[in-house]
Amino acid sequence: MLIIAERINSSRKQIAQAIAAGDRAFIEGEAKAQTLAGAHYIDVNAGTFVGEEAEKLRWIVEAVQEVTELPLSIDSPDPEVIKAMLPLMKKTPLINSITLESSRIEGILPLVVEYRTKVIALCQAEQAMSETVDQKVALAGRLVEKLTGAGVPLDDLYIDPLVYPLSTNPKSAGATLEAIGEIMRKFAGVHTICGLTNVSYGLPARKLINRAFLAAAITRGLDSAIIDPTDKLLYAMLKAATLVAGKDDYCMGYICAFREGRLE
């Protein structure tokens, strides 16, 4: 199960304050904590700094790469910002993200091909919804066709079927779970991913909902997630669900996590 660590995001108040203040030690601490907690990629985002995003994100990238050997997930809505970050990468990054919208395809796809990066692909298009199972799977198919047609290997493609808040769409989680299973069956070799916290937005006890959804998604085939790995209860659920789903050979991942004190 691939873990993309989400904490270094300027939409979080503490992160935004650290970026604005140039508090490098705080950002480095977040990177180190997520590395120790079991992340595979560190997501970096400075999207709230409109007009300064490239400058701020460069500063974050330099700070994070100073203290961890993990590759980064470059998270920006602006293709030009992503383009500016790619030469700074010490390891092959993950781009977060591409959609079927023309501006994203035209701006992001050439970068994925040129730099041979991995990429998160959202089931989102200009004139197509992504609410039902059929809609999600159809958009996933278009993404697979478009990206593989440009030379992107399926193994570098992480499809996000997009789960919407249950507070506004009570059927979204069920549709997303079924879509994950269909996508993994229909496009053998591709990966699925989700931005987990969307599902619980607007509801109380959000972390409980996040854990429940993650466990269900893993049983349907989800093999990567954007999460906070320092949340021990969530991390423990991930390890337990992976074990129950038969994706942890000889239970070694679970046992190692227990011995390392990562399970609660």
N, C-alpha and C positions, 0 to 999 in steps of 0.2 A: 504494500500500500504506500503510494508516494504521498508525502506530506509537504505541502507548500505552506510555509509559516507566514501568517498574515499580519503580525503585530506592527511592523514598521510601515504604517499607513497614515498619511497626514490627516485623514478624516478622524483619527483618534486625537483627542485634545492634548494628551501628554506628548505625543509624537510631534504634533504641530508646534507646540511650545518649545520643544527641544530643537526643532529645525530652525525656528525663528530666532532662538537665542544662540544658535551655533554650539549647542551642548553635545559635542561629539561623544563624550563618555556615556551619555544616556543612550544614544543610538547604538553605540558599540555594545553596551550592556544588554540591550534588547536582542541584538544579533547573537551574542554569545549564549544567552539564556535559551533562545530557540534552537540553537545548534545542539546544546547539551540535552535539550528535551526530545531530540529525535527527528528534527526536520531534515528534509532532503534538499529543499530549495528555500531561500529567504526572499520573500516578496518585498519589493521596495517601491514606494509610492509617495509622490509629492504633489499630487494632483490638485490640492486645494490652493496651492501657491500660483494662482493665475498670473501669467506674465513673468514668473520667476521659476517655473517648474523645472526647466532644464538645468538651471544653475543649482537649485536645491537638490534635485535628484542626483546630480553629479557628486555633490558633497556627501550625500547619503551613501552612494555606491562606494566612494573612496573609504568612508569610515567602516562600512560593513566588510568590505574585502580585506581590510587591515586585520580583522580579528576572527574571520572564519574562512575555511577552505571550501565551504559549500557554494554551489553555483547560485546565481540570482534569478529571480523572476521579475522582469522589468514590467511594471504595472503603470500604464499611462493611456489616456484617451487620445493622445497626440502622436501620430506616427513620426513627426519630426523630432520629438523628444526621445522616442525609442531609438531612432536612427543615431542620435547624438550619443546615446549610452553604449551602444553595441561595441564600439572600438575600445571601451574601457574594461570590458569583461575579461576576467582572468580564466574563466571556464565557460563552456557553451551554456548560454542562458535559456530560460523559458520566457517567451513573450506573452504577456497578459494584456490584451487579447486581440483576436480578430473576429469579425462578423461577416455576414454576407452583404452588408451595406457597402455601396460602391466606394465610399471614401476610405473605409477600413481595408477592403480588399486591395485597392490601388495603392494605399499607403503602407500596409503591413506585409502583404504577401511577398513583394520583392525583397524585403529585408529578411524574411524567414528563409527564402531560397538562397540569397547571397551569403548569409552568415550561417546557414544550416542549423538554425535554432529549433528548439521545440516550441510549440505554440498552443495556447488555449483558444479554442474556437467556440464562440457562443452561438447557440441556435437562435439567431436574431437576424432579421432582414428588414428592408425598408417597408415592404408592403406585404408582410406575412407574419401571422401571429405564432406564438410558441406556447400555447396553453394546453392543447390536447395531446394525447400520445401520438396520434397520426401527424400532427403538425410538427412536433419535436423530431420525430424520426425522419420526416421528409426533409426538414432543414438540415439535419445531421447528414443525410445522404447528399445534399447539395454541397455541403462543406467538404465532405470526403472527396467528391468528384472534383471540385474546384482546386483543392489543395494538392491532392495526389496528381492531378493533371498537370500541375505546375512543377511536380517533382518532389513534393514533400512526402517522406515515408510515413506510412500509417503509424509506425511506432513513435513518431515525433508529434502526433496529433492527439490533443486532449479535448474531447468534445464535452461541453457543458450544456445540458438540456434546459437549463434555467428553471429553477424552482422559485415560485413566487410566494409571498407571505401568506401563510394559512389564515391570517386575520382578515385578508381581503379575498382570498380564493381558497376555500377549504378543500378543494379537489386537486390543488396543484401538486402536493406532495405525492399523492397516488399516481397522478399522470407522469410525474418525473421518474418515479421508481419503475413504472412499467416501461417507460421510454429507455431508461438505462439498460434494462434487460434486452430490449429489442435492438438497441444500437450495438451492444456488445456481441449479440448473436449475428446480426446482419452484416456487420463490418469487422470481421475477424482480424485482430491485430491492432485495432484502434483502442484508445484509452477513453475513459469517461472521468469527468471531474465535476465537482460542484463547489460553489461558494456557499458554504453550509449555513451561515447565519441568516441568509435571506428568509429561510423557512419560518423562523420564529419572530420575525419583526412585528412589533406592536402587541406582543403577547407577554404575560407574566411568566416568570421562571423559564426564561428563554433557553438557558443552558440544558435544561431537561429535554426540551423539544429537539434541540440540536443533536443531543446524544441519541435520541430515539430515531430520528431521521437518518443519521449516519449509519447506525446499525442496520436499519432496513435497507439502505442503499448498498451497503457492502454485500448483503445477501443477494442482491440483484446483479452484482458484477462491478459496481463502482470500484475503481482501482487507484484513485487519487483524490485528494481533497485539499481545499484551502482552509486551514484551521489554525487555531492557536494551540501549538503543541505543549505549551506550558500549562494548559488546563488539564490537570492530571485525570480528572474524571472522564473528560472527553477522550483523552489519549488511551485510557484504560478500556473504554468502550470500543474504540477502534481496534485495539489488539484482541479483545475478547470476540468481537464480531468477525474479525478476520479468521480467527481460530474456528469459530462455530461454522463459518461458511466453507470450511475445508481448504482455506488458502494459506495455511501456515503449516508447512511440512514438519511433521513430528512435533508440533507445538513449540518449536524452538523460539520463534519470535515472541510468543507470549511468555515463555519461561525466562528468556533473557531479560525482557522488560520487567518481570517480577523481581528477578535477582538484582537488577539495577535500581530497584525501588521506585519504578515509574508507574506502578499500578496502585489505584486507590479504590 
